[in-house]
Each structure stands twice: as structure tokens, then as C-alpha cells.
Amino acid sequence: MPHQFQRSIDIFKIFNLVFIVFSFIICVLLMFIPIPGMELLGTSPNWLFIWLIAWSIKQPVWSSAIAGLIVAWVYDGITLATPDHVFGFVIVGVCVAGLQKQKYTGEDFISVAFIVFFMTIVSETVFALHYLRIHWLSVSEVLPKYQETAIISAIITSLWSPVFYYPFNLCQQKIKQLERKVLK
């Protein structure tokens, strides 16, 4: 009987891993697909960033930092950005995991949209500072473009975050409920 119990736990771990990888692949594909009406002043939602935040909300800090690193590598591979987004995404993963969401916000779309909005600003700020350092530019040269990019990216990404977060969170909850049901 213990062998059967262990096998069911392994199946749920595998199923959860497949779900996480599948959701990540969907976000990668959404980065490539230009869907009409989804842009705001030429800026599309950053689906990988939304995935990072949706996943990091209920994860430990260290795994969110690793996820931030991996997501940033994939994002930089897609966008060919210079400088890279690694530092900003890792900071966002750590900050979101450190929020201990249940203490500060509710499980609703608005809370997630606010988290996405402010974490986008944080990520864009880190990127702008990194850009300043690499290209030896003055703040006055970068500030107008940074302000425009940060606010537009934060608005469009936070507006679309509930579209991904709700099904993602619902599936995660269903997997955990099913696992608890089988373990009883």
C-alpha cells in the first residue's frame, strides 16, 4: 500500500510540472503572436513577466529567484535586449515571493494587477539603471524614454495579467485539491 501512495504523489508532481512547463510555453508563444487590440502605443503585454509573478506569488523566495533567472534568459533570448533583464527579473521574483501575498493582499484580480503594475515599474527601473551604466549616458538622456516605457509597459501588462492569472491559479488550486483528495 505505501508503494501505491508514493506512486500517486509522484504522478501529481509530474502533472504539476507538466502544467507549469505548458503554461510557460503558452506565455512564450504569446510573446510571438501579435493579437489585434492587445497593444498600447506599440507595447504588448510581457507575458513571461506575468507568468513569473503568477508563479512566484505562492513560491519560496529561492525558487522565485531561480524562476526569475530562467524567465529573464528566455525573455532576453526572444527580445535580444541589451542590457539583459536578469537582475530585474530576479529582484521581482524575490520581491513577489517575499510579499507573502496572503498577508498583504487578497486572492483577486485587482491585487495581482497592482502587484504586476508595481513590479513592472521596478523591473523597468532596474533595466534603465543598467542601461545607463552600460552606455555611459546621463539620466536626462534616458529619463523621458524610461518614463514612457515604464508606464506603458506597466499599464498594458497589468491590464492583461488577470487573463493569465485566473486560469493559472484555478488550475494550481484544482491540482492541489485533487492531490489532497487522493492523499486522504
Order of alpha helices (4+ residues) and beta strands (2+ residues): alpha-alpha-alpha-alpha-alpha-alpha-alpha
